[in-house]
Amino acid sequence: MNTRSFTISSRSTAHGGGWKLCLLEDDQEVGGGVFPPQKTDGELADYIAYCEAFNTAQDHLGDE
């Protein structure tokens, strides 16, 4: 049975800010993506970007 997990890490503002998602299967990276903040209010935009990354990760965990 494969073990699925994920990490979400913040990205520096020099790289556009937001979040980087790494999808893992048996501790090997199998996908992911970058979730930059959208053109809205600063903190709200960052929160929305994080939620998008988290929801994508939850989809990955539910694919089994």
SULGI-V69184 format. One record per pair of residues at least 24 apart in sequence whose C-alpha atoms are under 8 Angstrom apart, sorted by the first residue. I is the first residue (numbers start at 1). J is the second residue. D is the distance in whole Angstrom. If there is no record, write none. Layout:
i->I j->J d->D
i->I j->J d->D
This chain:
i->2 j->26 d->6
i->3 j->27 d->8
i->4 j->60 d->8
i->4 j->61 d->6
i->5 j->57 d->8
i->5 j->61 d->7
i->6 j->57 d->6
i->8 j->53 d->7
i->8 j->54 d->8
i->18 j->46 d->6
i->18 j->49 d->6
i->18 j->50 d->7
i->19 j->49 d->7
i->19 j->50 d->6
i->19 j->53 d->7
i->20 j->53 d->8
i->21 j->53 d->6
i->21 j->57 d->8
i->23 j->57 d->7
i->23 j->60 d->7
